[in-house]
Amino acid sequence: MIAQEGKDLDIFQSVSDNDQLIGYSPTAQKYGLISVGKINQTQWCGCRWRKDSLTTVGEPCGSLPKIEKMAELFGLGGYLVRNDHSRRKLSPVTHNEFADGGAAILDGSMGHYQWGSGCSIFYAFWEDEIYLYEAVDNKPIPGQLNYRIPIFSRSCAGYATIDRTNQILVSYINNAAQYRGGNNDASLDSLFNSQLGKPATNIAVPTAATYARKNGTLWFANERVVFAITAILKRIYFHNRSIQAAYNATLTADGLHQGGTGEGCGMPSDWSGVWHYYPYIPLNAGVEHGDFVGTFSVNINDNGTTRAINGIPSFLGLKNDYKYLGCIEEDTLLLCNSNKSQSVYIDNNIDGHLFDVSTVNGKMFVGTTPPANNAGWQGIKKINLSNLCNFPLEVGTTASTGYGDSYYNPAATGGFRGAYRLGNAHYGGGAGSVCLDGDRGPSAAHADCGVSLCEFKEAFSTEPSLAA
């Protein structure tokens, strides 16, 4: 009967992955609906935001099934990665096991505990009269300038530590003194604020980058492309520019996540005075949750009192990656200008060479931040999306509009600064995946400055290419 009635229907000249077809299941012995995207994965997935609106929430577009299955599409989640960049996927249920069910040891004996992708990701952005679009796919997006990000990873716990014996940056879950976090203060080992099993901080990023290279080629510390693609994936996954929006466990009618992963982790009773801004959340927090999306809590010893640290974010298993310890990018340099703006310089080619933070010579100029009459924080209204280098182009919004993140302009008229990203636990709602504090020196070493170990499987350029 359906076949007979179909003769009277119009023929579609084109279809979207979100359109539905009528199909018959011999197993179930019934007819049903199936989206085109389930059987013809041809369309990219993305999000669009109205250009005349500062609302953080956008509209999912392209293939909604691909957004829903983004983890499977790109192989996102936890991995154990060896120095030669070979990797094994961890179980999405718990990172104490591999995806094939074998026991995964995270102490370094099987590799670095990382979060990342299992294939290349192609990214494009464009705009029309009404919308700004961002899109990703596992193949080039037709008709657009595409950025190709090869297989990558970053510290799955959010941050890395240091092999103190060999001066190597590592992503291990290991409480031995050899991997002591913080500033390697052994006198704290038996105290509540012990840095055993915590992230390493108080290290200049150029030094951390040198330590990262000891793992082999294409190992980095706080690599800007890794931070940028993480932010991009989050914006599309949640169709929200404000990643610190409250977590919402209810899926949309299309089965998509909404909201964000919350403002970020809570703090001890006196992080500045008692902890002196050093790490307080252990690197093993949340390992048992696998590739979880949402927020979780962990109990710590807060100067003799058990305190629950709530609101720790997890994005498909990537934990605590903003509003805990800020990270100075190893390959971004800010130059303060006479008009109190900041010019942004990067390396266009990601090939593993060390980034010299003392000069702009040999670096690519990407753009300039808005000037400021006085030093201070401002909400980010618009960001630069080109060359995978997120920095503010327009400011003047609130914590609930634009990108929800903030930019600190020191209003300095000269000198270099580093790109201090993500925000620390004191930053409140201004922290997030595109937060930028432009007042840290490029070689600053502070207690609240963490390091994420990053890697790419191959060298590449951040210059886009047009796909036919």
C-alpha positions in Angstrom: 0.0 0.0 0.0 2.8 2.4 0.9 4.5 1.6 -2.5 1.3 2.3 -4.4 0.7 5.7 -2.5 4.3 6.6 -3.1 3.6 6.9 -6.9 1.6 10.0 -6.2 4.3 11.9 -4.1 6.6 14.6 -5.3 10.2 13.8 -5.9 12.7 15.8 -3.8 15.5 17.4 -5.8 17.7 17.4 -2.7 17.6 16.1 0.9 19.2 17.0 4.2 20.7 14.5 6.6 17.9 15.5 9.0 15.1 14.4 6.5 13.4 11.1 7.2 12.7 8.2 5.0 10.2 5.3 5.4 11.9 2.0 5.8 10.9 -1.6 6.5 12.6 -3.8 9.1 12.3 -7.5 8.3 13.4 -8.3 11.9 10.7 -6.2 13.5 8.3 -6.9 10.6 7.1 -3.2 10.5 7.6 0.1 8.8 9.3 3.0 10.5 11.2 6.3 10.0 14.9 6.7 9.6 16.9 9.9 9.1 18.9 10.3 5.9 21.9 11.0 8.1 21.8 7.5 9.6 22.4 5.9 6.2 24.0 8.7 4.2 26.5 10.5 6.3 27.3 13.1 3.8 26.6 16.4 5.6 28.8 18.2 8.1 27.6 19.0 11.6 27.6 22.4 13.1 25.9 25.3 14.8 24.9 28.8 13.7 24.4 32.0 15.7 22.3 35.0 14.6 24.7 37.9 14.0 22.1 40.4 15.3 21.9 38.6 18.7 24.2 38.2 21.7 22.4 35.1 23.0 25.0 32.4 23.8 22.7 29.6 22.6 22.9 28.8 18.9 20.9 26.6 16.5 22.3 23.1 15.6 22.6 22.7 11.8 23.8 20.3 9.2 23.6 16.7 10.3 22.0 16.5 13.7 22.8 12.7 14.0 26.5 13.6 13.6 26.3 16.0 16.5 24.5 13.4 18.5 27.2 10.8 17.7 30.2 13.3 17.8 32.2 11.0 20.1 32.0 8.1 17.6 32.4 10.3 14.5 35.8 11.6 15.7 36.8 8.9 18.2 36.7 11.4 21.0 37.5 10.2 24.5 40.2 8.9 26.8 43.3 7.2 25.4 46.7 5.8 26.6 49.2 7.3 24.2 52.8 6.2 23.9 55.8 8.5 23.0 55.7 7.2 19.4 52.0 8.5 19.2 50.5 5.0 19.1 47.4 4.9 21.2 44.7 2.6 22.6 41.2 3.8 23.3 40.0 3.6 26.8 36.5 2.4 27.8 33.8 5.0 27.6 32.5 3.6 30.9 35.6 3.7 33.0 39.2 4.8 32.2 40.5 2.0 34.3 39.8 -0.3 31.4 40.5 -0.3 27.6 37.7 -0.3 25.2 38.3 -4.0 24.5 37.9 -4.8 28.2 41.5 -5.2 29.3 42.9 -3.4 32.4 44.3 0.0 31.7 47.2 1.2 34.0 47.4 4.9 34.2 50.7 5.2 36.1 52.9 5.7 33.0 53.7 2.1 32.3 51.3 1.9 29.4 51.7 5.5 28.1 50.3 9.0 28.8 46.8 9.4 30.1 45.3 11.6 27.3 42.1 12.8 25.8 41.7 13.4 22.1 40.6 12.2 18.7 40.9 9.1 16.7 40.9 10.7 13.2 41.5 14.0 11.6 38.9 16.8 12.1 38.0 19.3 9.4 36.8 22.7 10.7 35.3 25.6 8.8 33.5 28.8 9.7 31.6 31.2 7.4 28.7 33.7 7.5 25.8 34.8 5.5 23.5 37.8 5.9 21.9 36.4 9.0 24.1 33.8 10.6 27.7 32.9 11.6 28.3 29.2 11.1 30.9 26.8 12.7 31.1 23.2 11.3 33.2 20.1 11.7 33.4 16.8 9.9 35.7 13.9 9.3 36.2 15.0 5.7 36.6 18.4 4.0 33.5 20.6 4.1 32.5 21.4 0.5 32.7 25.0 -0.6 34.5 26.3 2.5 38.0 27.1 3.7 38.9 24.0 5.8 41.3 23.7 8.7 42.5 20.1 9.1 43.5 19.1 12.6 45.2 15.8 12.7 44.8 13.2 15.4 45.6 15.0 18.7 45.4 14.6 22.4 45.8 16.5 25.6 46.1 15.6 29.3 42.8 13.7 30.1 43.0 14.9 33.8 43.1 18.4 32.5 46.7 18.9 33.5 50.1 17.1 33.4 52.9 16.7 35.9 56.7 16.3 35.7 58.9 13.3 35.9 61.2 15.1 38.4 64.0 12.5 38.0 64.3 13.0 34.2 62.7 16.5 33.8 60.0 15.2 31.4 56.4 16.5 31.1 54.1 13.5 31.6 50.4 12.7 31.9 50.5 10.0 34.5 48.3 9.2 37.4 51.1 8.4 39.8 51.5 9.4 43.5 55.2 8.6 43.7 57.6 11.4 44.7 59.2 11.2 41.3 56.0 12.8 39.8 55.3 15.3 42.6 53.1 18.2 41.5 52.9 21.8 42.5 56.4 23.3 42.8 57.9 19.9 43.9 57.8 20.9 47.6 58.7 17.6 49.5 58.0 19.2 52.9 54.2 19.0 52.2 54.2 15.2 51.4 52.6 14.3 54.8 50.3 17.3 55.1 46.8 18.1 53.9 48.1 20.2 51.0 50.5 17.5 49.7 51.3 17.9 46.1 51.7 14.1 45.5 49.4 13.1 42.7 48.6 16.7 41.8 49.3 18.7 38.6 52.7 20.4 38.2 52.5 24.2 38.4 54.9 27.2 38.9 56.9 26.3 35.8 57.6 28.6 32.9 55.9 27.4 29.8 59.0 27.6 27.6 60.7 25.2 30.1 57.6 23.0 30.2 57.7 22.9 26.3 61.3 21.7 26.5 60.3 19.0 28.9 57.4 18.0 26.7 59.8 17.5 23.7 61.7 14.9 25.7 58.8 12.5 25.0 59.7 12.8 21.3 58.6 14.7 18.2 55.3 16.7 18.2 54.8 16.7 21.9 53.9 20.2 23.3 52.8 22.1 26.4 49.6 24.1 26.3 49.4 23.9 22.5 47.0 26.6 21.2 45.4 24.5 18.4 44.5 21.8 20.9 42.8 24.4 23.1 41.1 25.9 20.1 39.6 22.7 18.6 38.5 21.6 22.1 36.5 24.9 22.4 35.1 24.5 18.9 33.9 20.9 19.6 32.2 22.1 22.8 30.4 25.0 21.1 29.0 22.7 18.5 28.2 19.8 20.8 26.2 22.0 23.2 25.2 24.6 20.5 26.3 27.2 23.0 29.1 29.7 23.0 29.1 29.8 26.8 30.6 26.4 27.8 30.3 27.4 31.5 26.5 27.4 31.1 24.8 25.2 33.7 24.8 21.5 32.9 21.4 20.3 31.7 20.9 16.5 31.8 17.8 16.7 29.7 18.4 16.2 26.0 16.7 18.2 23.3 13.9 16.8 21.2 16.6 15.9 18.6 18.5 14.0 21.2 21.3 16.6 21.6 23.0 17.9 24.7 22.2 21.5 25.8 23.6 23.9 28.3 27.3 23.4 29.1 29.5 21.8 31.8 28.9 24.5 34.4 30.9 27.3 35.8 33.8 25.1 36.9 35.1 23.5 40.1 34.6 24.9 43.5 37.5 25.9 45.9 38.9 25.0 49.3 38.0 27.3 52.2 41.2 29.4 51.7 42.9 28.7 48.4 45.1 31.8 48.5 46.1 31.8 52.2 46.3 28.1 53.1 47.0 26.5 49.8 48.9 29.4 48.3 47.2 28.9 45.0 48.7 25.4 44.5 46.6 22.5 43.2 44.1 20.8 45.4 42.3 18.4 43.1 44.1 15.0 42.5 44.8 14.0 39.0 42.9 10.7 39.4 39.6 12.6 40.1 36.9 11.3 37.8 38.9 8.5 36.2 36.1 6.0 37.1 33.6 8.1 35.1 35.1 7.3 31.7 33.9 9.4 28.7 31.3 11.1 30.9 29.6 14.4 30.0 28.5 16.6 32.9 29.9 17.5 36.3 31.1 15.5 39.3 32.5 16.0 42.8 35.5 14.8 44.7 36.3 15.0 48.5 39.6 16.6 49.6 41.3 17.1 52.9 40.9 20.9 53.4 43.3 21.6 56.3 41.9 18.8 58.4 38.3 19.0 57.2 36.7 16.9 54.5 35.4 19.2 51.8 33.5 18.3 48.7 34.8 20.1 45.6 31.7 20.3 43.4 31.1 21.2 39.8 34.2 19.6 38.2 33.4 19.6 34.5 33.8 16.6 32.2 33.5 16.7 28.4 33.4 13.2 26.9 36.0 12.3 29.6 38.2 15.5 29.4 38.1 16.7 33.0 38.6 20.0 34.8 40.0 21.8 31.8 38.9 25.3 32.7 38.5 27.5 35.9 40.9 25.5 38.0 44.5 26.2 36.8 45.1 28.7 34.0 47.4 27.7 31.1 49.8 30.0 29.2 49.9 28.8 25.6 53.4 27.8 24.4 52.9 29.2 20.9 51.0 32.5 21.2 52.7 35.8 21.9 51.0 39.1 22.7 52.6 42.4 22.0 51.2 45.4 23.9 50.7 48.4 21.6 50.8 52.2 22.2 47.0 52.4 21.8 46.6 49.8 24.6 45.6 47.0 22.3 47.5 43.7 22.1 48.8 42.2 18.8 48.7 38.4 18.5 51.5 36.4 17.0 51.5 32.7 16.4 53.4 29.9 14.6 51.5 29.0 11.5 53.3 25.6 11.1 52.9 23.1 13.8 56.1 21.1 13.4 57.6 20.8 16.9 60.1 23.6 16.9 60.4 25.6 20.1 58.6 29.0 20.1 60.8 31.9 21.0 58.8 34.2 23.3 61.4 37.0 23.1 60.7 38.2 19.6 58.0 38.5 16.9 60.5 37.8 14.2 59.5 34.7 12.1 56.0 34.6 13.6 52.7 35.2 11.9 50.6 38.2 12.9 47.0 37.2 13.2 45.2 40.3 14.5 44.8 42.8 17.4 42.6 42.8 20.4 40.4 45.9 21.2 42.2 48.7 23.0 41.3 49.6 26.6 41.4 52.9 28.3 42.1 51.3 31.7 43.3 47.9 32.8 40.5 45.5 33.6 38.1 42.6 32.6 35.6 42.8 29.8 33.1 40.3 28.4 34.0 38.8 25.0 31.5 39.6 22.3 33.3 38.3 19.2 36.4 36.1 18.8 38.9 35.6 16.0 38.3 32.2 14.4 41.0 32.2 11.8 44.2 30.1 12.0 42.8 28.3 15.0 43.7 31.1 17.4 40.8 32.3 19.5 41.2 35.8 20.9 38.8 38.7 21.4 38.0 41.0 18.5 35.1 42.8 20.2 34.3 43.1 23.9 31.5 44.7 26.1 29.1 41.8 26.9 28.0 40.3 30.2 28.6 36.8 31.6 25.4 35.6 30.0 25.9 37.1 26.5 28.4 36.8 23.8 30.8 34.0 24.7 30.3 34.3 28.5 34.1 34.5 28.9 36.2 37.5 29.7 39.3 39.2 28.5 41.8 41.1 30.7 43.6 43.9 28.9 46.4 45.3 31.0 46.2 48.6 29.1 50.0 48.5 28.8 51.7 50.5 26.0 54.6 48.1 25.4 56.2 44.7 26.2 55.3 41.1 25.6 52.7 39.0 27.3 51.7 35.4 27.3 48.2 34.1 26.5 47.0 32.9 29.9 43.9 30.8 29.0 41.0 29.1 30.6 41.0 31.0 33.9 41.8 29.8 37.4 39.5 28.9 40.3 39.2 32.5 41.4 37.9 33.8 38.0 34.2 32.9 38.4 32.0 33.2 35.4 34.6 34.9 33.3 36.6 31.7 33.0 36.0 29.3 30.1 37.4 27.9 26.9 38.1 31.3 25.3 38.9 33.2 28.4 42.1 35.3 28.0 44.2 37.1 30.7 46.6 39.2 28.7 48.7 40.4 31.7 50.9 37.4 32.4 54.5 37.3 31.2 55.2 34.7 28.5 57.7 33.0 30.8 55.7 33.6 34.0 55.8 30.8 36.6 53.0 31.0 39.1 51.3 28.6 41.5 48.0 28.9 39.6 49.6 28.2 36.2 49.1 24.6 35.1 50.4 22.7 32.1 48.6 20.3 29.7 50.7 17.8 27.8 49.6 17.9 24.1 50.5 16.0 21.0 49.7 15.6 17.3 50.3 12.5 15.3 51.7 14.5 12.4 52.9 18.0 11.6 50.5 20.4 9.8 49.7 24.0 8.9 47.0 26.2 10.3 46.5 27.8 6.9 43.1 26.7 5.5 42.5 25.2 2.1 39.3 25.5 0.0 37.4 22.3 -0.5 35.6 21.9 -3.8 
